[in-house]
Amino acid sequence: MSKRQKALDWLAKLVTERRKLVVSVTVLITLAFVSQIPKLTADPAPESLLSSFEGEEYAAIQRRFEEWFGERRTAVLLLVEADDVLSRESLQRIQDLSLYFADKPWVDKVASITTLNIPRRMKTAEDETDGPDLEAIDDEGGGDLDDLDDLDDLDALDESTADSQGDLEDDAFNALLDIIESDPDRFPGGIAKVGPALSAELKTDPIVVGTKVTDEEAAELATTVEGNPLLLGRLIDEDHTLAGIALQLPELGPREMRQAMNELREDLGRPEFANITVHVGGLPYLRTVIVDKMRTDNLRLIPLTVLVCLVLLLLSFRWLPGVLMPLAAVGVTALIVVGGMGLVGEPMNILNNVIVPLLIIIGISDATHLVQRYRDEVLGDADPRGAGRRTVRAMAVAVMLTSATTAVGLASLVVSKTVMLRHFGLTAGLGVMISYLVIITFVPAVLTWAKPPKAPPRRDRNSMFTNVTTSMVAKLLRWRWLVLALTAVFTLGAGYVASQITVDHALLDQFDEADPVYTTTLLIEEKLDGVRPLELVLVSTKEDHFMDPEMVATIQRIRNWAALRPEIIRTLSYGDMLRESYALLADDPGVRSEEFKSAKQIKGLVTMMSQRKPAPLDAWLTEDGTKARVQFKLRDVGAQATMTFLDDLEREVDAELGDDETVSFSFTGEAYTGSRGQSAVVRDLLGSLLIAVVVIFLLLAFFFRSIRLGLLSIPPNLIPLVATMAYMVWREIPLNVSTVIIFSISLGLAVNGTIHVLARFREEMHSGLGREAALVRAARGTGRAIVISCVTLMAGFSVLLLSSFIPVRNFGELIAVTIGGCLVATLLVLPPLLRVAGGHGPIPADD
């Protein structure tokens, strides 16, 4: 007796003769992991999928970007929509919302056009004695406005107008002299005239004072906003129909954040805000929405998945233990896996959220084969323990192979450089193997206690199914060459269609058009500066290089080129802050379009703006002038169009920098990682799919001890994948991170039916039957279980079509299509293939 047979005999005896021990250990282990479920956390951030990409330059560039220019603080964004947001009535509504939420304990700061410290020049007699001094000039260029990066960074809000007042420091005085001396024609009176004028006319306090907006304040706001590039397109749109209110939040835990966002939704429904049209956006709010949707999905999809599988099992077995035990097995598996995630600190995210439904569907599919075999054995022998032993001996290897190949398909994601994908593949792969252990030990142990099913009538539906299967396989074997020729033609045609598939990804593809997140994001893109930033990072080896007027002009030419591109909504750089500062200092908006006169002038402006800490320019230009940042806000045009723009922008930057060898550049930002990173991840996962194919082939060749059978198992399982890609072209579903993982998972699932046919085929060949007879017997013995298994998988994954997430719905649809293709290939293609190339003569019994 071989070592394999001895191991199988030992396992069979353990399961059937030490049943109480097996069941007790299973229950205790399950309870131990259940106790860890409360430790489970949620990571709803959709950007984590790409932000966790490792092994490339992306992560290093992003880290350097944050070191040089600081980390962005996120905020909730309230978008107020009206016919004219600068009318007194609309401004009053904005002020009411701003003041109301400013008092909330979960809000740190509020920024809106009615509460911001907006610098402006006011030629009024009243201001001659109480205006702020020259040091307040540093606030005008970005203290309040410039740090509204993406409408969600409020770090540089002034503590108060009074804090900026005081005596002019030496550095500021010298900087002002440098500015005036660089353009003496613009300042004919010199420092003697400019100083008193600024002291009398410069105001940096909020325009709206108190709770009520007056007509005078509304008129002043309209005048100040007009033409201000740091407000228009960022906090208010150009046609004055949309204005933003940014709520900066403190560091909140998941529970506190969810409570805060629920309170926000309730507050916006208050009667006093009934006449205000408000849209809610921002990353904290989006994360809360995703958490709620994940929770809703779990509460809806898991019971529906179980219900669908329950109905299919009832129709298939009509034996209560055969229905309940697969459900019990997947329940135990799910509890152990979720508890294990809590134990090791693996969060529930947009990928891990499908693990439980996935394990339920896969586990029931595998358990179906074992229950079907036990049912056949116990009907032929009234001894349940004997039937249980024969079932374990016959099915342990085959079910382990199906589980192992499924786990390999999932675990192939471990080679990915994306942390979230690696963890998903590893967690799901381990879950599948845990499911195998539960199915091969716990299920037969309990089944041997159950009352055996009644023997069916001689002529029943089972007999009809067996006759149909036998007749079909016999005809397929007779017309084997025609079947294989038609399969080859179909594969070539599907391959051609599949070659037209596109690799693309757009942010809004993840949401339904009726989803408020979709509506708000589209509104921000159409009215403001969008949600997809691309950061150009410029680094020079020469100190103060980016304070050279020629360098500022070069950056402006790059921005002018980009502004003509249809992908671009708006661009921004430190030059905007400097020009706005200079326009305020000179009391002439026309200087915004002029070039700077000298490096001395730019350094003077930088010094003036650097007096307050944190300095407004710190987020755009380093203190030594060797690193600068240029921001491009892109439309959601998709990854392919974004990469085309990136290639063109890279060439434009190269051309503008010319022979300046002191400057290097790189890119970062969501638009960059979401396009270049997406493409890299897709290539990475396609490589992992190839690895999975090789590993699965080696597994089958090893367990069946036949390279020939290992090779023959590949075509019936790759053909459905090619057909699925062709289906994606027809459905216009692009290949991206959320769809490419389907192929790794599907490959592991697709091979399951092939494994059971090959195992039964070899079992029949052991008895000395010829290939045709062995194939007919194999189809008769496994066909029913394969059909039940595949239909269960298809129906189970079809439940995911009810998900709140489009990627999850695509996931369920495409896997269901792939499994359907695998069912057809296993029943129609594999038997003729084995007949033609499966070898000659019976297989020795000792093989």
TORGU-586007 format. One record per residue (C-alpha): x negated, y negated, z negated. Coordinates in steps of 0.05 Angstrom, whole numbers, plus 32768, in hexadecimal, padded with zeros to 4 digits. Layout:
// residues N
XYZ/...
//
This chain:
// residues 847
800080008000/7FE47FBC8014/7FD97F847FE3/80127F5E8003/80427F977FF7/802A7F9E7FAF/80357F547FA3/807B7F587FC2/808D7F957F98/80767F717F59/809F7F347F6A/80DD7F5D7F7B/80D97F827F39/80CE7F427F11/810A7F217F2F/813A7F5C7F28/81217F7C7EE7/810E7F3D7EC0/81497F157ED5/81557EF37E91/810D7EDD7E8E/810F7EC07ED5/81507E9A7EC8/813A7E817E83/80F77E677E9D/811A7E447ED7/814C7E227EA9/81167E0C7E77/80E97DEF7EAE/81257DCB7ECC/81397DAC7E8A/80F17D967E7D/80EF7D707EBF/81357D547EB6/811C7D327E76/80EB7D0A7EA3/81207CEE7ED2/812D7CAF7EA8/80E47C9B7EB7/80F47C977F01/80EB7C517F1E/81027C307F5F/80D67C0D7F93/81087BED7FC3/80D57BC37FE8/80DB7BD58033/80987BB48041/80757BE88015/80787C19804F/80457BF18076/80257BC9803E/800B7C0B8022/7FE57C198063/7F9D7C2A8053/7F5D7C3A8077/7F617BFF80A8/7F4F7BB680A5/7F967BA08094/7F937BAB804A/7F4E7B8B8043/7F627B4D806A/7FA17B468040/7F797B4B7FFF/7F487B168017/7F817AEA802D/7F9F7AEC7FE7/7F5B7ADF7FC7/7F4F7AA17FF2/7F957A837FF6/7FB97AA27FBA/7FF27AD37FB4/80377ABE7FCB/806E7ABC7F97/80B17AD27FB0/80F47AB27FA4/813E7ABB7FB1/81567A8D7FE8/819C7A6F7FEA/81AF7A56802E/81E67A21802D/820B7A1A806F/823479DC8081/824479AF80BC/8213797C80A0/81EA79908063/81D17948805D/8217792C8051/82247916800A/8257794E7FFF/822779848016/81ED79677FEE/821A79677FB1/822779B17FBA/81DC79BE7FC2/81CF79967F83/820579BB7F5C/81E879FF7F70/81A179E87F61/81B179CE7F1C/81DD7A097F0B/81A87A3D7F1B/81707A147EFC/818F7A227EB8/818E7A6D7EC2/815C7A927E96/81467ABD7ED1/81337A817EFC/80F07A5E7EF2/80F77A267F25/81277A0D7F59/811579E97F99/814779C77FC7/814979867FED/816E79667FB2/813D797D7F7C/80F9797B7F9E/80C779437F90/80C779277FD7/809078F27FE3/80A678B5800A/8097786B8011/80CE783D7FF8/80C677F28003/80F277D97FCA/80E577A57F97/80F877D37F5E/80BF78017F6E/808877CD7F68/807D77D87F1E/808D78217F10/807578477F4D/8041787E7F47/7FF8786F7F53/7FCC78887F8B/7FBF78CB7F6C/800678DE7F7C/7FF378DF7FC6/7FD979267FBB/8020793B7FAA/803E79207FEB/8016794E8018/802C798E7FFA/8037798D7FAF/807F799E7FB7/808879A98001/804A79CB801A/804E7A047FE8/80947A178000/80717A4C8029/80A87A75804A/80DA7A52801D/80C77A7E7FE3/80897A617FC2/80957A2A7F8F/80557A2E7F67/804079E77F75/807E79C37F5C/806C79867F34/807879877EEA/809379417EF0/808579017F15/806878E27ED7/803279187ED2/801178FE7F11/800B78B77EFA/7FCE789B7EDA/7F8D78787EEC/7F6E78867F2F/7F3478B77F27/7EF078A97F46/7EF778E27F78/7F3B78CB7F8E/7F2478837F94/7EE878967FBE/7F1478C47FE8/7F45788B7FF5/7F0B785D8009/7EF27893803A/7F3878988059/7F3E784D8061/7EF87844807C/7F03787B80AF/7F3B785380CF/7F32780A80BC/7F6177F080F2/7F9B781480D2/7F8B77F7808D/7F7977AE809C/7F7D77998053/7F5177D2803B/7F5777F07FF5/7F6D77AE7FD8/7FAD77AF8000/7FBA77FA8004/7FB478077FB9/7FEA77D77FA1/801877E97FDC/801578337FCB/801F78257F81/805E77FD7F91/807C78267FCA/8068786F7FBF/809D789B7F9F/809678E57F91/80D278F47F64/811079197F7B/813E78EC7FA4/817C79047F80/817E78EE7F38/81B1790E7F09/81E9793E7F19/820F79137F4C/81F679027F91/820378BA7FA4/820D789E7FEB/81CB78797FE5/81A578B87FD0/81C578DF800A/81AF78A9803B/816978A8801F/816478F48024/817A78F3806C/814678BE807D/810E78E38057/811D79278076/8120790D80BD/80E0792080E1/80BF793E80A3/809D797E80BE/8094799A8077/80DF799A806C/80FF79A480B0/810179ED80C3/80EC7A02807E/811F79E8804C/815179CB807D/815E79DA80C6/815679A680FD/81A0799F810C/81AF799680C1/81E179D080BC/81B879FB808D/819079EC804E/816B7A1A801F/81687A1E7FD4/812D7A477FBB/81337A687F76/80EF7A7E7F5C/80F57AB77F2C/80C77ACD7EF3/80AB7B137EF0/80E77B407EE4/80ED7B8A7EDA/81197BB47F08/81547BB37ED8/814E7B687EC9/81487B597F13/81867B817F24/81AD7B5E7EEC/81957B1A7F05/81A97B287F4D/81ED7B437F37/81F77B037F0E/81E27ADA7F4A/82187AFB7F75/824C7AF07F3F/82387AA77F36/823E7A987F80/82867AB27F7C/82987A7E7F46/82D37A507F57/82A77A117F57/827D7A2F7F8F/82B97A497FB8/82B37A117FEC/82697A1D7FF8/82517A4D802F/82147A6F8012/81E87AA7802E/81B67ACA8000/81717AE08016/812B7AEA7FFC/81037B287FEA/811D7B307FA2/81647B2F7FBA/81557B5E7FF4/81347B907FC5/81717B907F98/819F7B9B7FD3/81747BD67FEA/81747BF47FA4/81C07BEF7FA2/81C47C107FE7/81957C487FD2/81BF7C547F95/81FE7C547FBE/81DF7C837FF1/81CB7CB47FBA/82117CB37F9B/82317CBE7FDF/82017CE88008/81EC7D1C7FD5/82337D317FC3/82477D31800D/820A7D5A801F/821C7D8D7FEA/82657D8D8000/82547D9A8049/82247DD28037/82587DEF8007/828D7DF2803E/825C7E12806F/82477E46803C/828F7E57802B/829F7E618074/82617E8A807F/82607EB98042/82A57EB68023/82837ED07FE4/82807EA07FA8/823A7EB47F8D/821F7EAD7FD4/823B7E677FD6/82287E4F7F91/81E17E6A7F8C/81C37E427FC6/81E37E037FA7/81C77E157F63/81827E207F81/81807DDC7FA3/819C7DBB7F65/81637DD77F3B/81307DC37F70/814B7D7C7F74/81497D737F28/81027D8D7F24/80E97D607F5D/810B7D207F44/80F37D2E7EFD/80AD7D3A7F18/80B07CF77F3C/80C17CD57EFB/808A7CFB7ED7/80527CE67F07/806D7CA07F13/80827CA97F5C/80B97C757F69/80F97C7E7F90/80F07C567FD0/810F7C518015/80EC7C92802A/80EF7CBA7FE9/813A7CAA7FE6/81477CE1801A/811E7D177FF6/81597D327FCD/81897D3A8009/814F7D568030/813F7D8B7FFC/81897D9D7FF4/81917DA9803F/814F7DCF8047/81597DF88008/819F7E0E801B/81867E218060/814F7E4D8043/817D7E6B800E/81AF7E7E8045/817E7EB08062/81717ED0801F/81BB7ED4800C/81CC7EF18051/81977F278049/81AD7F388002/81F57F3C8019/81E27F6D8050/81B87F978020/81EC7F9A7FE8/82237FAD8019/81FA7FE9802D/81E87FFC7FE6/82147FF27FA9/81D67FE87F7D/81CC7F9B7F76/81877FA27F58/816F7FCF7F90/818D7F9F7FC3/816A7F657F9F/81267F887FA1/812D7F987FEB/81437F507FF9/81087F327FD5/80D77F617FF7/80F47F54803C/80FF7F088035/80C77EEE8008/80947EE78040/80C57ECE8075/80E47E9A8046/809E7E86802E/80897E7C8076/80C67E518086/80BA7E288046/806F7E238054/80797E0B809B/80AC7DD88084/807D7DC1804D/80447DBD8080/806E7D9180AD/807C7D638072/80377D678054/80187D548097/802B7D0D8083/7FF57D12804E/7FC17D018083/7FE47CBF808E/7FC07C808077/80027C66805D/80097C738012/80557C768013/80567CA9804C/80217CD38029/80487CD57FE9/80897CE4800E/80697D1E8034/80477D3A7FF6/80857D347FCA/80B47D527FFD/80827D89800F/807A7D9D7FC6/80C57D9B7FBE/80CE7DCC7FF7/809D7DFD7FD7/80C07DF57F93/81017E047FB7/80E17E447FD2/80CD7E5B7F8C/81137E4E7F72/81347E717FAD/81087EB07FAB/810C7EB97F5F/81497E977F40/817B7EA67F78/81717EF27F7E/816C7EF97F32/81B27EDB7F2A/81CF7EFD7F67/81C07F417F4B/81EC7F2F7F0F/82267F1B7F3C/825D7F487F55/824A7F607F9B/82757F477FD5/82AC7F737FF1/829B7F9A8030/82BA7F77806C/82EB7F9B809A/82CD7FC380D3/82E37F918107/82DC7F4A80ED/82BE7F088100/82787F1F80EC/827C7F59811D/82937F2A8153/82587EFC8146/82287F368147/82457F518188/82407F0C81A9/81F87F038192/81E47F4881A9/82057F4081ED/81E67EFB81F7/819F7F1281E6/81A67F4E8214/81BA7F20824E/81827EEF823E/814F7F288240/816B7F408282/81657EFA82A0/81267EE7827A/80FF7ECA82B4/81397E9D82C9/81427E868281/80F87E75827A/80F77E5182BD/81337E2782AB/81137E188267/80D47E01828A/80FB7DD382B8/81237DB6827E/80E37DAB8256/80C17D87828F/80FE7D5A829A/81057D4B8250/80BA7D3E824C/80BF7D0B8284/80F97CE78262/80D57CEA821F/80987CC9823E/80C27C898246/80CC7C8281FB/80B97C3F81DD/80917C33819D/80B17BF7817D/80CD7BDB813C/80F57B9D812A/81067B8680E4/81517B7F80F2/81547BC48111/81587BDE80CA/819B7BBD80BA/81E17BBE80D7/81F77B7E80FA/82307B7880C7/81FF7B7D808D/81F87B3B8067/81AC7B468067/81AE7B4780B3/81D87B0880B6/81AD7AE28085/816C7AF780A7/81867AE380EB/819D7AA080CE/81587A9280B1/81387AA480F4/81687A79811D/816B7A3C80EF/812B7A3C80C6/80E77A5A80D0/80F87AA480CE/80DF7ADB80A1/80A47AF880C9/80637AD380B9/80237ADE80E1/7FE57AC280BF/7FA77AAE80E6/7F6C7AAD80B6/7F2F7A8580CD/7EEC7A8D80A9/7EAE7A6380B5/7E677A6B809D/7E5F7A1F809E/7E7679F78062/7EAD79C4806E/7EB379DD80B6/7EFF79DB80B4/7EFD7992809F/7EDD798180E2/7F10795A810D/7EFE79848149/7F0D79C48123/7F5179A7810C/7F5F79948155/7F4C79DB816C/7F7D79F9813B/7FB279C98153/7FA779DE819B/7FAF7A278188/7FF17A148165/800879EC81A1/7FFC7A2881CE/80227A56819E/805C7A258198/806C7A3081E2/80737A7B81D9/80BA7A9681D2/80A57AC38198/80937A87816C/80C47A618140/80937A32811D/80497A2A810B/80287A0A80CF/7FE179FA80B8/7FBB79CE8087/7FBA799A80BE/8004798D80B3/7FF9797D806A/7FBF794F807B/7FE7792A80B0/802379238084/7FF77907804C/7FD778D7807C/801B78C18098/803378B18052/7FF2788D8040/7FF478638080/803F785A807D/8042786D80C6/806478AE80DD/804278A58121/7FFE78BC8105/801979048101/800A790C814B/7FC578EB8148/7F83790F8141/7F5779038105/7F1E78D1810D/7EE778F380E5/7ED5792A80B4/7ECF78F38080/7F1978E28089/7F2E792B8083/7F0379378045/7F2178F98026/7F6879138031/7F5479588017/7F3679387FD9/7F74790E7FCC/7FA0794D7FD2/7F7279757FA5/7F7879497F67/7FB279717F4B/7FA879BA7F38/7FBE79E67F58/7FAF79BE7F95/7FE279C17FCE/7FAD79D18002/7F927A0C7FDB/7FC37A397FFF/7FAA7A228043/7F617A0C803D/7F2B7A22800D/7F0679EE7FE5/7EC579F7800B/7EE779EF804E/7ECF7A338068/7F127A58806A/7F547A408088/7F977A5E8094/7FC77A5280CE/800E7A6E80C9/803A7A828104/80837A9480F6/809B7AC78129/80E07ADC8140/80F47B258135/80E27B39817C/80C87B7F816C/80847B9D8162/80727BA381AC/80817B5A81BC/805D7B45817D/801F7B6C8190/80207B4D81D5/80227B0981B5/7FEA7B1C8186/7FBE7B3281C0/7FCB7AF081E3/7FC07AC781A4/7F7E7AEB8197/7F667AD881DD/7F7D7A9081D3/7F597A8A8190/7F1A7AA881B0/7F1E7A7681E9/7F297A3A81BB/7EF17A4D818B/7EC37A5581C7/7E7A7A5981B5/7E847A48816B/7E627A85814D/7E6C7A6A8106/7EB77A7B8108/7ED87ABF8105/7F227ACE8100/7F537B0580EC/7F9E7B0E80E5/7FCC7B2480AD/80147B198098/80537B4380A0/80587B3780EC/80117B5380F3/80167B9080C5/805C7B9E80DD/80457BA38126/7FFC7BB88128/80057BE080E7/80447C018102/80207C178141/7FE67C328119/80157C5980EB/803A7C778126/7FF87C8F8146/7FE47CA98102/80247CD280FB/80207CEE8141/7FDB7D07812F/7FF77D2780F0/802C7D49811B/7FF67D698145/7FD47D818105/80167D9E80EE/801E7DC5812F/7FD87DE38128/7FE27DF580DE/80267E1580EA/80097E3E8124/7FD07E5680F7/80027E6880BF/802D7E9180EE/7FF17EB2810E/7FD67EC480C9/80167EDF80AB/802B7F0580EA/7FE27F1980F7/7FEC7F088140/7FD17ECD8166/80017EDF819E/803E7ED88172/80227E978155/801C7E7A819B/80607E9381B0/80807E6F8175/80697E2B818F/80937E2081CE/80D87E2C81AF/80C77DF98179/80A57DC381A3/80DA7DC281D9/81107DA781A9/80E07D708193/80D57D5B81DC/81217D5D81E6/812B7D3181A9/80FB7CFD81C5/81227CFD8206/81627CF581DC/81427CB981BA/81357C9981FE/817E7CA48211/81967C8781CE/81637C4E81D3/81457C60818F/80FC7C49818D/80C37C718170/80AC7C50812F/80997C6380E8/80DF7C7780D4/80EB7CA38111/80A67CC2811D/80A87CE680D9/80E57D0B80F3/80B97D358120/808B7D4D80E8/80C87D6180BF/80EE7D7F80F9/80B37DA9810F/80B07DCB80CA/80FB7DD780CC/80FE7DEC8115/80CE7E26810C/80F97E4780D6/81287E6B8106/80EC7E82812F/80CB7E9F80F1/81087EC880DE/810F7EE38125/80C57EF58128/80C77F1580E4/81037F4080F5/80E67F4F813A/80A77F6A811A/80CF7F9080E6/80F67FB3811D/80B67FBF8146/80987FE18108/80CC8017810F/80B380288155/80E98004817F/80D87FE681C2/80D77F9B81CB/811D7F9481E9/813E7FBF81B4/81177F9C817D/812C7F588197/81757F6C819A/81727F878153/814D7F49813C/81827F1C815A/81B97F46813B/81987F4380F6/81837EF980F5/81B17ED68126/81E97EC980F5/81BA7EAE80BF/81967E8280F2/81D77E64810B/81F07E5880C5/81AD7E3A80B0/81A87E0C80EC/81F17DF680E9/81E77DE8809E/81AA7DBE80AE/81CD7D9880E5/820C7D8B80BB/81E37D79807E/81B77D4780A4/81F47D2B80C7/820C7D138083/81D37CE18086/81F97CBD80BD/82227C9F8084/81E47C7D8066/81E07C32805B/819C7C31807E/81957C3680C9/81517C5B80C4/81727C908098/81AB7C9780C9/817A7C9F8102/81547CD180D7/81927CFC80CE/81A97CF78116/81667D098135/81577D438106/819D7D5F8113/81907D5A815E/814C7D7C8156/81687DB5812D/819F7DBF8161/816A7DC48196/81437DF6816B/81817E218163/81897E2481AE/813F7E3181BA/813B7E688185/81777E8E81A0/816E7E8281EA/81247E7881F7/80FF7EA181C2/811B7EE681D4/81087EE2821F/80C57EC5820B/80B77EFF81DB/80CF7F308210/809E7F158243/80617F078218/806E7F2981D6/803E7F6381E0/80487FAC81F1/80597FE981C8/806E7FEF817F/80487FCD8147/80257FFE8117/8047800380D4/80087FF180AE/80027FAD80D2/
//
